[in-house]
Amino acid sequence: MRRLFGSVRARATLGATLVVAVALVAAGAAVLLSLRSNLMGEAGTQAERSARAVAAELAAGTPYDKLSGLDGDIGPVQVLDEDGRLVAVSEDLERISGTDSDRVKAQGAGRRAGDDEDDSEGSDRALEPGEISAETVFSNGSATVDGDTEDYRYAAVEVETPDRGTLRVYAGAPLAAEHGAVRTALTVMLIGFPLLLGVVAGVTWLVTRRALRPVEGIRREMAAITRSEDLARRVPEPDTHDEIARLASTTNETLAALETSVERQRRFVADASHELRSPIASLRTQLEVAAAHPELLDLDGAVEDTVRLQRLAADLLLLARLDAGERPNDTRVDLAGLAREEAEGRTGVSVEAEPVEVTGSRGQLGRVLANLLDNAQRHARSAVTVSVRREGDRAVVGVADDGDGVPEADRERIFERFVRLDAARSRDDGGAGLGLAIARDVAVRHGGTLTAGRGPAGGALFELRLPLV
C-alpha cells in the first residue's frame, strides 16, 4: 500500500477522489431526504384534502352510504365514531394498518399531533355542530384495496355532526410516487456517482502528472549533476511562473552558490598549499644547512620563517572557522578602547575616538583592527590615523594612511583571499593576502560592512561599520 501511494500524483488523486466522494454522498443524501420530504408532504396534502371533503359531507348531514369519498377512487377512507367503532369505510377495502382507532383515539383524547407546537384556541375548545377540526393528524401505513396492497399516507380530521356526535375521518393517499421517485434518484446516483468519481480521478491524475512533469525533469538533472559532479550544469526552468518554476530558479541559484563555494574552496586549498610551501621549504633548507654546517645557521631567519608559518596557520584556521559558520558571541565591546589597545606600541599611529559600544567577539574585532593597522602601516609613508565615531545607528571605525592608496578598480578585489596588489607582491613585505579577507568576513559575521576608499591624506581609507548596541 505504501508503494502504491508513494507518489505525490497518487496521493493527490486519492485525496481529490475521496473529497469529491464525501461531497457527493452528502449532497446525494440531502437530495434524497429533500425529495422524500417533498413527496411525503404532497401525499399528506392530498390525503388531508380527501379527509376534509368527506368531513364536509358528514358535517352537512350526508348519510354514510351516500358519501362520495367511499367509492375508492381517492384512496382508502374510514369513518370512526366517538367510541372508535367503524361506521363507514371505502369500497373494496380489505385490510388497513396505520389507522388503529384505539391509538388514534388515545391521541385525540390525550396529546394529539401539533399540541406541543400550536396553542391556538381551537385545540382546547369543543367543536360546534357542523364544525371541522382545524388540526390534522398524519400517519403512515398500508392498505389492501381490491387485492392491491400499497403504502399510504393517512390524514385524520375530526368533525362534529348535529346528530351523530364527533366523528373521525381517515383518508389515505398512495406513496407509490414517492417510493418510485426515491428509487429512481437512488439508482441514478449509484450509477452516476462512480462514473463521476472515475472522471475526477482520471482528470486529477492527468493534471497532476502534467504539473509534476517539470519536477521530474529537475530530479533527473539533479541526479545527473550528482553523478557527474559537474556543478556548472543547471536544471531546466519551466516558463510557467508558478511554484515549480520558482523551485527550479531557487535550485539553480543554490547550484550557482555551491559552484562558487566549491571553486572558492579549491582555490583556497591551492593557494594555502602554495603559501605554506614557501616558509616550510625555506625553514627546511636552513635546518638542513645548519645540520651540515652549524656555523652557517641563520637563527633569525629560521625564527622569522617559523613565525610566518605560525601566523599563516592561525589565519587559515580562523578562515576555516568562519566558513564553518562560527557565530560571534553577544558581549559588549568598547570600540574606542579596543582601537587604543591595538594602536598601542605602533609607530606613527594616532587615535581619535569617542565612546562607542557594539556586540560581538572582542577577539575577532580586535583581529580586524590589527589586520587593518598592519595593512595601513605596510603602505603608509609616515602616519596612520584611526577614528571611531557614531553615524546614526552604526558605529564607524576608520583606518587611514598617507600612502599611495588603493586603485578604484582594485577596491573590491583586495578583499579576496590570497590577493596581493603589484606593490605588495613580496611575501616578506606583503604578507599572505589573508588579512583583509579575514577582516571582511568577521565584519559580515557581525552584521556590518568593510569597505575601501580614499583617505583625507590621499592614501587608503578602510571603514568598518557595525550596528550599535
C-alpha angles and dihedrals in degrees: 000000000000091000091046093056096031095113129075089233093057093045092047091049092048092047094049092046093050092048092050091045092053091046092049093048091049092046092045092050090049091049093049093048092047092047092048092047093050094047091045089052091051091050090049091050091050092048092048091050091053093046092051091047090056090043090053090054090049091049088053090056098253110165117247094248092051097054109125093208093066096073091091096239095113097040136271116332130189130184118199127187127222091278092052094252117147107245101167136016137177120260122272092013105150104167136004137181132183095050101079104166094214092053093045092045089050088053092046094047094042127024113340127198110283097025091109092053104031120055094171122146093252093067094059105039131074119257119254118233109281092017123128119213115253090217124087125197116207129202140161127235145125137261138191113221119180091340097311117112119203140158117257141193108224128206121195125197132172124228129188111221125196095234108016102049124225115347130188118216122203120193127175134208120199120252094203092108091051093049092045094049093047092048091049093049091047092050091050090050094048090053100036101042096060090047091050091047089051090052091048092049092048095047092046091049093051095043092047091048091051092046093048096044091093089051090057089050090052091049093050092049092048089051090050091049090050092051095045096037086218104144091180090077120093134204119247115266114214117223093233102103091219136117093286091052089051090048090054091047092050090047091054091048089051091049090049091050090046091049090050091048094048092046089048091051091049092052089045093053092045093047092044091051090049093048093047093048095065101055092039092050091046092048092047092050092051092048093048091050090047091050091053097036112020091183090064095055111135098205095174092052091049092051091047092051090047091052090048090050091048093050092047092050090049091050092049091049092050091049090050090053092048092049089050089061101257107178123211120244123248101248120136114254124195102217093192093055091043091052092051090047094052093044093051112111094014117122119238096008120130127185128210108180141158121201109279128163129200134169124246144074113331091202095052094044089048088053090053092053092045092052092048092049092047090051092047094048091048092058103028122105097211115327141047122190125202119194130184120191145144124256112181108299093345136086113221124203114188125193113189132175135187096235130111094290130221120293111246092239091058100044092102099032093061089068092062118101119268092005116143123174121231092264090055101044093119111096090209093056104023102045124217096304094248103105099083092039090055091046093054093045091053091047091052091048088055093052094256142103138242120204137173125224144141119301129219091257093051096259131104122304120198116192122196113196120192132171114260122242 
